[in-house]
Amino acid sequence: MSHAPFRPSRRGACPVRVSFEFFPPKTPEMEETLWASIKRLAPLGPHFVSVTYGAGGSTRERTHATVKRLVEETSLAPAAHLTCVSATREEVNEVVRAYWEAGVRHIVALRGDPAEGIGAAFRPHPGGYEGSPELVAGIRAIADFDVSVSAYPEKHPESVSIDADIELLKRKVDAGASRAITQFFFDNDVYFRYLDKVRARGIDIPIVPGILPVQNFKQAANFAARAGASVPAWLANRFDGLDNDVETRRLIAAAVAAEQVIDLVDRGVTDLHFYTMNRADLVYAICHLLGLRPTTAEAEPVAAVAVA
């Protein structure tokens, strides 16, 4: 993955927009970590921040509570993940209307994984939305939301082919999706080959690359195996022998992630979506390398969201 030396800016402005993904906390300690990360990253002025939704809708209330606090206590633009698993259309529509009433204007619409988790067969709920294209159309029928959807450069694990996967993406776009955010990948050529196929199919919405900074290589490799994302041999080699060397692992993680995002920007990417795992430091460092700086010296009053 070679590239020319990257110059963050010739005019003092960062050439890219970033967005950050968080997951709703399960414990008071996790909540404290989440809001500390939000406080750290918010001054960078992300385009939006998204909050995930557990398998089978298992985190629905915690997702809604996190998004609500983002609306009420920060100036960030939250995007709420929403699935159609284990719920009727009216139950899903009720959540959509509640988000609109709470001031949320962006939803990440996903089919979602069954409550049994990744690998279990998806079965539409009786009376529910059949899948993500229908969910997108339903959201758009309720209110004028910005709707993001998922995309899979190495195809969804359940798809029969990459072409079938792209056809599904086309249906989501036809239903009203305004952008797609990709599953994470580690080889940028995988993303650009996918982008060529998507554009050839006539899909012209932004395809935002999803970036997973490797906080823990073994964990990331397990995520990749479940998500159908490949792990290049060169990446495994970078972390080889560092299982018990946390400090060196952090330095390697920063170098790997910076190399990936700088190459993407050098090749024309203008939007990046970071899967933060509710940890701020590595993502903040990468954004700094890209030229992003806090929008004000004091930043926005995110300190107000300290754990109650």
Helices and strands as residue ranges (DSSP letters): E 17-22, H 28-41, G 42-44, E 48-51, G 55-57, H 60-73, E 78-83, H 89-102, E 106-110, H 132-142, E 146-151, H 162-175, E 179-182, H 188-200, E 207-208, E 210-211, H 217-227, H 233-239, H 246-266, E 271-275, H 281-290, G 302-305
